Amino acid sequence: MSRPFQKVVIVGAGPSGLLLSLLLSKAGIPVVILEASHELDKQPRAAIYGSPAIPDLKRAGIIDEIRQKGMSPTSMCWRRFQDHSLITGMDASVLENFNGEDLRMACMVLDKLDQLMLDEFLSKYDGQIKWNHKVVGTGQDEKQAWVEVDTPEGKTKFYGDYIIGCDGAGSAVRKSLFGDEYPGFTWDRQIVATNVYYDFGKYGFKDANFILHPDHFFMAARLTKDGLYRVTYGEAPGLTWEQMRERQPWKFELMLPGHPKPDEYKLVSMSPYKMHQRCAPRFRVGRILLAADAAHLCNPWGGMGITGGFVDVGGLYDCLVGIWDGRADESILDLYSEKRIEKWKTVIDPISQDNFRRVSDADPDTLLERDPVMQACKAAEDDLEMQKQMYLSFFTMNYDFTQHYKTA
C-alpha cells in the first residue's frame, strides 16, 4: 500500500516528543527524534498526569507500567497555612472503573517516564534518536520540510514530510516560524520545585496538597511509594538562584508541617522556574507543526501543562495517522491547530490561572466563601457521583479529531 507521506522528524526528546514518537511508531510511521542535549532532562518537573491524558498513555502501551512502577494518586485537597488543617478536597478513586476503564491520574517522576518511553521507542520499534543535534532553523517547500542542525560533526540538514516541534518553552522550531512572538505573559512570582523525602503522612497529608498563603503557598504531592514528595513553593520576585538556595531551609521550616530542620528531611533536587501563560499564533505552518510547551505554556499548578501537552500529542497523532491511512487529508492539520488553540484558550489557560490565583490568594481565610470551585468540592465531599462528574469535566480539554475522518 502506497502512503501519502514517508517520514516524520520530531524535535525534542522530552515527554511530548517521546510520547508522539511511540504512538506514530506503533502505527508504523517512520520517525526520527533530534535532541539538542546529550541525554534526557533530569530536572524536577511535572510528575502527575491528569485523567484526560490517560487514554493516550494507554494507546502508547505504557500506562500499566506507569501505574506498576509509579502510583495512581487519588486524593487532592486544599489546606490552611497556619495549622495545615483541611479545607476541602476530592477523591479520584471514583474513576478507577469508569465504563471498564481506569481513568485515575497517573504518577511517575518525569525523568523515569521519559526513560521508559525512550526504552520502548528504541527496543520495541527500533527507533532512531540523534543526540547533540541542535536545531537552528527550519525550511519547507511543496514536497518536504527540513531542519538545519548543529551537530558535533558540523552543520547538516534532516528532511521529512512533517517537522514536529516538541522542543519545549524555548522551542527553536517555534522561533523559526514566529521569532520571539509568543503571545501571553510571565508571572511576577517565581517558584521553586524540589523533590524531597519527608514524612508528610504522619501529618495526615493526602496525595496532593495545596497550601494557601499569599507569600508562602506551596504544593506537596507524593511521587513514589517510598515517600518521595514534590514540594513546589513560591518565592519573592527578583531573587537570584543562589539566594533561593540559601533561603530553602528557612522556607521549609516555615512552611512544612512539623517545621523541620534540614536534618529531618532529605532534599534530592531543587530547580527554580518562571511561570508563563503563552500560546503560539498557530500550531501549523505548512509542513511544520507545534505541540505541548513548544506551542503553549501555563503555570504548573494542577498539572494542566503536562496533561494538556499529552492531549495535544494524542490529537496530532490522530490527525497524522488519519492522513497516513488515507482517512483524512492535510486539512485536518489546520483543524488540529484551530481546535488545540481553542482548548488552550477556553480550558487550559483559564483553569491553570485560577489554580494559581487560588493557592496564592491574598485572603485565604475567606476563600471558601468566594471560590465556586472550592464550594463545589465542599458540596461533593459525601457525593461520589458528583465528584466523578467534576473530574470528568476536565475531559473538555480533549477533542476527537477522528470525527473528521472520511466515511467509507
MARROPA-164434 format. One line per 8 residues: number of its first residue (from 0); their letters; for each residue x negated, y negated, z negated of C-alpha. Coordinates in Angstrom, 2 decimals, decimal comma. Each point is the difference from the previous one (the first is absolute). Layout:
// residues N
NUM = a = X:Y:Z  ...
END
This chain:
// residues 408
0 = msrpfqkv = 0,00:0,00:0,00  -1,45:-3,37:1,00  0,08:-2,63:-2,74  0,56:-3,74:0,38  -3,18:-0,76:-1,95  -3,13:1,83:-1,08  -1,66:-1,54:-3,06  0,56:-2,27:-3,01
8 = vivgagps = -2,81:-1,93:-1,71  0,71:-0,76:-3,67  -2,10:-2,68:-1,66  -0,44:0,56:-3,73  -0,36:3,15:-2,12  2,18:-1,30:-2,81  3,24:1,62:-1,13  2,14:-1,27:2,88
16 = glllslll = -2,54:0,88:2,69  -0,54:3,47:-1,43  3,73:0,71:-0,35  0,67:-1,11:3,57  -2,91:2,11:1,23  1,42:3,05:-1,75  3,50:-0,50:1,37  -1,16:-0,60:3,59
24 = skagipvv = -2,43:2,93:-0,11  2,74:2,28:-1,27  2,00:-0,97:3,10  -2,96:0,83:2,24  -0,90:-3,61:0,82  -3,80:-0,53:0,28  -1,29:-2,53:-2,55  -3,35:-1,55:-0,88
32 = ileashel = -0,49:-2,07:-3,19  -2,53:-2,83:-0,14  -1,09:-1,04:-3,50  -2,31:-2,95:-0,73  -1,36:1,49:-3,23  -2,15:3,10:-0,47  2,56:1,56:-2,35  3,54:-0,21:-1,35
40 = dkqpraai = 0,90:-2,92:-2,29  -0,36:0,95:-3,68  1,27:-3,22:-1,64  3,04:0,31:-2,31  3,02:-0,70:2,17  3,57:1,22:0,36  0,69:3,44:-1,42  3,79:0,34:-0,19
48 = ygspaipd = 1,95:0,57:3,20  3,67:-0,90:-0,07  2,87:2,22:1,04  0,43:-1,58:3,49  -3,50:1,29:0,92  0,59:3,58:-1,16  1,61:1,25:3,26  -3,07:-1,12:1,98
56 = lkragiid = -2,43:1,60:-2,46  2,08:3,16:0,36  -0,10:-0,15:3,82  -3,78:-0,30:-0,20  -0,05:3,26:-1,97  -1,64:-1,40:-3,13  2,76:-0,82:-2,51  -0,15:3,38:-1,78
64 = eirqkgms = -3,74:-0,33:-0,57  0,40:-3,57:-1,21  2,56:1,11:-2,56  -2,10:3,01:-1,02  -3,29:-1,86:-0,41  1,56:-3,30:-1,03  3,29:-0,79:-1,68  3,64:-0,77:0,65
72 = ptsmcwrr = 0,65:-2,97:-2,30  3,62:-0,57:-0,90  0,32:-2,55:-2,80  -0,36:-3,77:0,44  0,70:-2,76:-2,50  -0,55:-3,60:-1,02  -1,40:-0,79:-3,44  -0,42:-3,00:-2,28
80 = fqdhslit = -3,54:-1,30:-0,46  0,14:-0,64:-3,75  0,73:3,56:-1,18  0,20:1,91:3,33  3,59:0,95:-0,81  2,22:1,23:2,80  2,33:-2,45:1,77  1,50:2,32:2,60
88 = gmdasvle = -1,07:2,47:2,68  0,92:2,71:2,47  -0,54:3,73:0,44  -0,80:1,26:3,51  0,35:3,66:-0,94  3,50:-0,36:1,49  -1,72:0,21:3,43  -1,63:3,39:-0,61
96 = nfngedlr = 2,74:1,72:1,96  1,72:-2,35:2,43  1,76:2,13:2,61  -2,69:2,63:-0,48  -2,87:-2,51:0,29  -2,36:-1,16:-2,76  -0,11:-3,78:0,46  -1,72:-0,87:-3,25
104 = macmvldk = -2,95:-2,36:0,23  -3,41:1,61:0,42  -3,23:-0,98:-1,70  -3,60:0,75:0,92  -2,98:-2,33:-0,39  -0,38:-1,51:3,45  -3,60:0,99:0,65  1,02:3,62:-0,66
112 = ldqlmlde = 3,02:-0,31:2,28  -2,22:-1,48:2,71  -2,43:2,91:-0,39  2,85:2,51:0,14  1,29:-1,52:3,24  -3,48:-0,24:1,52  -0,73:3,65:-0,84  3,29:1,04:1,63
120 = flskydgq = -0,73:-2,12:3,08  -3,50:1,44:0,44  0,61:3,63:-0,90  3,53:0,73:1,19  0,02:-2,18:3,14  -3,73:-0,21:0,82  0,41:-3,75:-0,29  -2,54:-2,58:1,13
128 = ikwnhkvv = -1,19:-2,82:-2,26  -2,82:-2,45:0,70  -1,61:-1,51:-3,11  -1,94:-3,30:0,07  2,06:-1,08:3,01  1,00:-3,62:-0,58  2,58:-1,38:2,41  -0,86:-3,55:1,09
136 = gtgqdekq = 2,47:-0,50:2,84  2,76:1,53:2,11  1,13:-0,15:3,61  2,52:1,57:2,33  1,27:0,16:3,55  2,99:1,64:1,66  -1,53:3,48:-0,32  -1,81:0,16:-3,34
144 = awvevdtp = -1,21:-1,84:-3,09  -3,41:-0,08:-1,66  -1,88:-1,12:-3,07  -3,45:-1,56:-0,07  -1,99:1,65:-2,76  -3,25:-0,66:-1,85  -1,73:3,28:-0,89  -3,43:0,87:-1,44
152 = egktkfyg = -1,02:0,88:3,56  1,20:-3,33:1,41  3,14:-1,42:1,60  2,45:2,28:1,82  3,64:0,27:1,04  2,65:2,58:-0,76  2,94:0,39:2,37  3,51:1,31:-0,64
160 = dyiigcdg = 3,55:-0,35:1,22  0,86:-1,68:-3,30  -2,08:-1,71:-2,69  1,56:0,08:-3,48  -1,34:-2,46:-2,57  0,19:1,65:-3,42  -3,06:-1,90:-1,23  1,47:-1,79:-2,98
168 = agsavrks = 0,49:-3,57:-1,13  -3,08:-1,31:1,82  0,95:1,88:3,17  -2,40:-0,60:2,89  2,71:1,27:2,35  2,51:-2,58:-1,24  -2,60:-2,77:0,18  -0,82:0,96:3,59
176 = lfgdeypg = 3,67:-0,64:0,83  0,90:-2,98:-2,19  -3,26:-1,44:-1,35  0,46:-1,23:-3,57  3,77:-0,27:0,41  1,56:2,15:-2,72  3,14:-1,89:-1,10  0,89:-0,01:-3,67
184 = ftwdrqiv = -1,72:-0,99:-3,23  -2,49:1,09:-2,65  1,07:0,00:-3,65  -1,95:-2,21:-2,42  -0,20:2,79:-2,54  -2,79:2,55:0,22  0,43:3,58:-1,13  -2,44:2,63:-1,17
192 = atnvyydf = 0,58:3,71:0,68  -1,63:2,46:-2,37  0,03:3,76:-0,41  -0,30:0,93:-3,66  0,40:2,95:-2,34  2,05:-1,12:-3,00  2,72:1,74:-2,01  3,05:-2,04:0,96
200 = gkygfkda = 2,16:3,05:-0,72  -0,27:-0,37:-3,76  1,64:-3,42:0,37  2,96:1,44:1,91  -1,04:-1,36:3,39  1,72:1,47:3,05  -1,50:0,82:3,42  0,16:-3,62:1,21
208 = nfilhpdh = 0,23:-2,90:-2,44  0,29:-3,69:0,84  -0,82:-2,31:-2,90  1,48:-3,49:0,33  -1,99:-3,13:-0,83  -0,69:-3,27:1,84  -3,78:0,35:-0,43  -0,81:3,48:-1,28
216 = ffmaarlt = 2,39:2,09:2,08  -1,20:3,47:0,92  1,01:3,36:1,41  -1,06:3,33:-1,50  0,73:2,98:2,24  -1,08:3,58:-0,58  -2,01:1,31:2,96  -1,09:3,49:-1,00
224 = kdglyrvt = 1,10:2,84:-2,23  -3,16:-0,37:-2,11  0,91:-3,55:-1,05  -1,61:-2,39:2,48  2,02:-3,23:0,21  0,02:-2,90:2,41  0,06:-3,23:-2,00  0,49:-3,03:2,23
232 = ygeapglt = 0,14:-3,37:-1,70  0,12:-3,70:0,77  -2,94:-2,34:-0,35  -0,33:-3,77:0,02  -0,63:-1,66:3,37  -3,53:-1,05:0,87  -1,94:2,55:-2,01  -3,07:1,62:1,51
240 = weqmrerq = -0,30:3,79:0,19  -2,66:-0,16:-2,73  2,32:-1,98:-2,27  2,80:2,52:0,57  -2,34:2,85:-0,94  -1,03:-1,82:-3,17  3,64:-0,64:-0,96  1,20:3,57:0,60
248 = pwkfelml = -0,64:1,34:-3,57  1,79:-3,05:-1,44  2,92:0,41:2,39  0,43:3,71:-0,85  -0,13:-0,66:-3,74  2,55:-2,78:0,38  2,39:1,80:2,36  -0,05:3,74:-0,55
256 = pghpkpde = 1,97:1,84:-2,70  -2,22:0,68:-3,00  -2,26:-2,92:0,99  -2,95:2,29:0,72  -3,70:-0,80:-0,20  -2,19:1,10:2,95  -1,05:3,22:-1,76  3,67:1,09:-0,17
264 = yklvsmsp = 0,48:0,32:3,79  -2,05:1,06:3,01  -0,07:-2,56:2,80  -0,59:1,86:3,27  0,24:-2,79:2,58  0,98:-3,63:0,37  0,68:-2,23:3,01  1,37:-3,54:0,44
272 = ykmhqrca = 2,68:-0,78:2,57  1,66:-3,00:1,57  3,70:0,48:0,70  1,58:-0,95:3,31  3,40:-0,11:1,71  -0,77:-0,06:3,73  1,32:1,43:3,26  -1,56:-0,03:3,47
280 = prfrvgri = 1,97:-1,79:2,76  0,43:3,29:1,89  -0,95:3,61:-0,61  -0,38:0,70:3,74  -1,96:-1,79:2,70  0,07:2,25:3,05  -1,96:3,16:-0,76  -1,26:-1,28:-3,37
288 = llaadaah = 2,08:0,55:-3,15  -0,27:-0,78:-3,72  1,20:1,89:-3,06  -0,10:-0,25:-3,80  -2,34:-2,63:-1,53  -1,35:-0,96:3,42  3,58:-1,03:0,85  1,37:-1,29:-3,31
296 = lcnpwggm = -0,97:-0,53:-3,63  1,84:-0,24:-3,28  -0,98:-0,01:-3,65  -0,44:3,45:-1,59  2,67:-0,21:-2,71  2,42:2,84:0,66  -2,09:1,70:2,71  1,82:-1,62:2,92
304 = gitggfvd = -3,22:-0,50:1,96  -1,29:3,57:0,21  3,53:1,40:0,28  0,94:-2,45:2,74  -3,26:0,76:1,81  0,72:3,72:0,03  3,53:-0,70:1,24  -1,49:-2,13:2,81
312 = vgglydcl = -2,19:2,93:0,97  2,93:2,43:0,04  1,96:-2,33:2,25  -2,92:-0,57:2,36  -0,56:3,75:0,18  3,64:0,51:1,04  -0,42:-2,61:2,73  -3,25:1,45:1,36
320 = vgiwdgra = 1,13:3,62:-0,12  3,23:-1,05:1,74  -2,06:-1,45:2,86  -2,32:3,07:-0,04  2,94:2,40:0,35  1,77:-2,11:2,63  2,91:-0,82:-2,30  -0,77:-3,73:-0,10
328 = desildly = -1,72:-2,60:2,14  -2,48:-2,64:-1,12  2,77:-2,46:-0,88  0,45:1,94:-3,24  -3,29:-1,55:-1,15  1,59:-3,45:0,23  2,75:1,34:-2,25  -2,68:1,25:-2,41
336 = sekriekw = -1,39:-3,53:-0,27  3,43:-1,60:-0,30  1,47:2,39:-2,57  -3,08:0,34:-2,23  -0,36:-3,81:-0,18  3,71:-0,20:-0,83  -0,45:2,57:-2,80  -2,97:-1,92:-1,39
344 = ktvidpis = 1,96:-3,26:-0,03  3,25:1,39:-1,42  -1,20:2,77:-2,35  -3,74:0,27:-0,72  -0,86:-3,68:-0,38  2,97:-1,15:-2,13  -0,01:3,06:-2,27  -3,76:-0,17:-0,60
352 = qdnfrrvs = 0,18:-3,73:-0,73  2,82:0,60:-2,49  -2,02:2,80:-1,61  -2,94:-2,30:-0,68  2,11:-2,95:-1,14  1,84:2,34:-2,38  -3,14:1,31:-1,73  -1,55:-3,49:-0,26
360 = dadpdtll = 3,19:-1,87:-0,92  -0,49:-3,18:-2,05  2,66:1,02:-2,55  0,02:3,80:-0,23  2,12:0,02:-3,15  3,03:-1,17:2,00  -0,78:1,83:3,24  2,51:2,79:-0,55
368 = erdpvmqa = 2,77:-2,62:-0,24  -1,07:-1,53:3,34  -1,27:2,87:2,16  2,62:2,01:1,95  -2,38:2,90:0,70  -0,80:0,50:-3,68  3,69:-0,37:-0,85  0,87:2,71:2,52
376 = ckaaeddl = -2,64:2,30:-1,52  1,39:-0,68:-3,46  3,51:0,85:1,19  -1,25:3,22:1,61  -2,02:1,31:-2,96  2,61:2,67:-0,76  1,28:0,39:3,57  -2,26:2,28:2,07
384 = emqkqmyl = 2,12:-0,38:3,13  -0,38:-3,78:-0,14  -3,76:0,39:-0,49  -0,15:2,31:3,02  1,78:-2,57:2,17  -2,35:-2,73:-1,18  -3,03:2,06:1,00  1,56:0,93:3,34
392 = sfftmnyd = 0,51:-3,71:0,74  -3,77:-0,26:0,53  0,46:2,07:3,17  1,28:-3,17:1,65  -3,68:-0,62:0,86  0,13:3,00:2,38  1,21:-0,11:3,60  0,85:2,99:2,19
400 = ftqhykta = -1,63:-0,61:3,39  1,10:3,42:1,29  3,51:-1,43:0,46  -1,45:-1,79:3,03  -1,23:3,19:1,69  1,54:0,78:3,36  2,91:2,40:-0,13  -0,50:3,24:1,95
END
